[in-house]
Amino acid sequence: MNEVFLDTETTGLSVQEDHRIVEIACIETKDLIPTKKKFHKLINPERKVEEGALKIHGHTNEMLKEKKKFKDIANEFLQFIEGKKLIIHNASFDISFLNHELKKINKKTLNIKDVVDSLEIARIKYPGVSNSLDNLCKRFSIDLSKRTKHNALLDCELLREVYINLTEQKEPSLNLKEHISFGDDAKGFKKIRKEYAKIIIKPSNEEISHHKIFLRKEFKKNYF
């Protein structure tokens, strides 16, 4: 199953006050490696952006009024996330806004139980401290220099890096098979890109024997 890192920006903080989504971004990954498939839209919220929200993301009423409405991009969004594991930071916030939008156009809502909330993982791992995306980036030494304002697409990219560190998984590496092909001769392989090709040289039995003698002599331990 592929993963989707998702983030939204909104006109305010409360769906009860009918605040709406102004930006939505999704980055698809497979085993946490980006597939290069992205979904990113600025949205006409059909209402005024509050000053507090404007300071956070910078999306003005003027720049949003010509954008498509949520109902115009809903099907494309739902198709993009279908059958994929959603990973969201503070998922209850984003899911509540997404479901608020989906209810308005009579679409099936999303089940938060199907979502991985990275904030909940962080709270369990680092209790008693702020686990905002900013603070987690600082904890894991992730570059925040581009984050002058909240931006849904950038935040998805940052969240992927945070999630890899948070779950203590190694940064996914390139598939070496894409860069190395084996030759016809018995000597080994043909290097297509040297920077990704490494040759492992195994020591001979004689070298191993000399090494054991060295260890016995220098460290005065018994090796078998």
N, C-alpha and C positions, 0 to 999 in steps of 0.2 A: 504493500500500500504506500502510495506517495503521501508526502506531508505538504501542508499549506500553512505558511506563517502569515497571519492576518492582523491588520490594524486599521482603525478608523479614527477620523477626527470629526468633531460635532459642533453644533451651534451653541451648546451648553452642556450642563451635567445631568439634566433630569428628563427622562422620557415622560414622567408624569406631567411635566410642563410642556410637553409636545416638542422637545428639542429634537433636532434631526441630524442626519449624517451629511457632512460636506465633503468628505474624502474617504475613499476605501482603497486599500491595497492588499494584494496577496502575492506571495512568492512561493512557487511550487518547488519542492525538493524531492529527491529520491535518496533514501538513506542519508538525509541531511545535506546532500550535494545538490546545488541549484540545477534545475533542468533548463533554465533560461526562459521558462514560461512564467509570465507575470500578468496580473490583472490590476490595473490602476486607473481610477476615475475620480475626477472632481465632480461634485454633484450640486445641482441647484436645490437647496433645502426648502425652498418655498416659504421661508420665513427669515427674520433678521438674525444675524450672528451676534451673540452677546459680546460685550467688550472684553470680558475675561477670557473667553475662548479665542477671540481675535488676537489677543496678546500671545497666546500659546502657539497657534498655528499660522496666523497671518493671512488666512483666506477671507478676503473682504466680500461684502455683499455685491459690490460692483463686479468683481471678477467671477463670481459664482452664478450671477443671474442668467448668463447665456449658456450655462452648462446643462447637460441632460438631467432630468429628474430621476429619482431612484427607480421609479416604475419603468423607465426606459432602459435601464441597465440591469434590472433584476434577473432576467432569464440568463443573460450572459454570465453574471456573477454566480448564480446557482449551478450552472453547468460547469464552471471552472472548479468549484469546490466539491462537486459531487463525488462520493466514494473515496475521499481523501481525509487523512487525519488533520484536524485543525489544531494549530498551536498558537495560543494567544496569551499576551501578558495582561492580567486582570480581565479574564474572559467574561466575567459577569457583566462588566460595563459594555463591552463591544457586542456581546450577544443580545443584551437587552435592547440596544439601539437597532441592531439588525432585525430583531423580531418585531420591534415597533414599526419599522418600515415595511416588513413583509406582511404584517397584519393589515396595514392600510391598503394594500393592493390584493388582499385575499389570497396570499401565498402561504404555503406550509412553513411553519416556523422551525428554527434550528433547536436541537436539543443540546443544552449545555453539558449533559452527561457524556456526550460524544466528543467533547473538546478537552485538550490538554492545556491546563492553566499554568503557565510558567511562574506566575506570581505565587501560587499555592506551593509549588515545589520549592521556591526560594524561601518562603516563610517557614517551611519545615526545616530546611537546611540551615538557615540563618535567622533564628527567632530573635525578636526583640530589637531589630534594626530596620531601617527603611530599605525596602527591596524594590524601589522604583527602577525603571529601565536604566536611567542615568546612573544610579548608584551601583547597579550590577555591572554596568559597563566599566565603571571606575574600578570596581573590585577585581575584574578580570583583565584590566589593562587594555580595554577595547577602545579604539580611537573614536572620540566624540567630536572632533573638530568641525565636522560638517553639520552637526546638529545645533544650529543657531536658533531654529524654530522646530516645533514638532512637525514631522512630515511622515505620513503613513508608510510610504514606500521605503524611506530610509530606516524608519523604525522596524520594519519587517526584516531588513538586512541586519540591523543591530541585534534584533531578537534571535535570529538564527545563530549568531556568534555566542550570545549569552546562553542560549539553550544548550549548545554543545559543551560549554564550560560547566553549566549548572548540572548537567546530567553526567559529567565527567567522562564524556566520550571524546576520543581523539578527533582532531580536525580531519574530516574525510580527505583522502589523498587521491591523486589522479590514478587512473587505471593504467598500469605500466604496459599492459598488453596492447594498448592503443599506440604505444611509442616504440615497441621492440618487436621485431619479427625474427624467427629462427631461420638460420641459413641451412643449406643442404649438406654442408660438410659437418664432420663429427666434432669439430673444434668448438662449436658453440653457436653464438647467435650474431646476427647482423644488427648493428646499432643504427637506428634511424635518427634518434635524438639523444646525443651523448649525455645531456644533463639529467636524463631520467634513467640511464642505463648503468647498472653496477654489476661488476663481476665478483663473485664470492670465491676466494681461493682457500681451499681446505688444506690444513697442515698435513704433512706426511707422517707416517708412523714413527719414523726416526726423529722428527722434530717434536712430536708429542712426548717421546721417551726422554729426550734431552730436557724438555720443559719440566717433566716430573722430577728429574734429578736435580734441576736447579731449585725447585720449590723445597725439596727435602733439605738441601744444603743451606739455603738462605733462611728458611723459616723453621727448620728443625721440627717438622711435623711429619706424621706418617700419611702417605697417600697411597691408595690402592688402585 
